[in-house]
């Protein structure tokens, strides 16, 4: 019995020594090959290796004398729209200045300064409030618009004419629960290139009763005096 116990203790000791030797050898070699960069990960790259963040989180930066913007429409009647201009959020749910219908931000086309915002209920609201707002827009003003829920039930020909004058090509076709985002300007001689429109169609709607949200980013030229 004593011999058997001695053999067991000897075998156990040899196993422990062998394990310790293997671990010691492995970790010494591994720690030599592990660099600080791989240990910390890509998130801690030197600042010179990080990609620069563009204004409004856009994919591309804008050249000099251009304004960066991003407009996102609402999603159904659940998630509100947002309007960002030169890295400043002008309208959003967080700012609590949006509403069902059309959400519009007016910006000075030369300085980029925010002039006014407005949210207009186009389902059960008073459309004359929107008409007064549009009539007061001065020449050289950028007009950023995002729809939410329903942009068109109360829309009449006068409202459509104002947006057409601002450079819209799709406002005349806007209907119940369509999604629409648009950047135009007072005094444009041509149609704006910054516009997206998606129809409310039960066959293609992403949400029950509403189309998918729209997103648009880009660079709007500064109006030079």
Buried (B, 14 or more C-beta within 10 A) or exposed (E): EEEEEEEEEEEEEEEEEEEEEEEEEEEEEEEEEEEEEEEEEEEEEEEEEEEEEBBBEBEEEBEEEBBBBBBBBBBBBEBBBBBBBBBEBBBBEEEEBBBBBBBBBBBBBEEBEBBEBBBBBBBEBEBEEBBEBBEEBEEEBBBBBBBBBBBBBBBEEEBBEBBBBBBBBBBEEBBEBBBBBBBBBBBBEEBBEBBBBBBBEEEEBEBEEBBBBBBBBBBBEBBEE
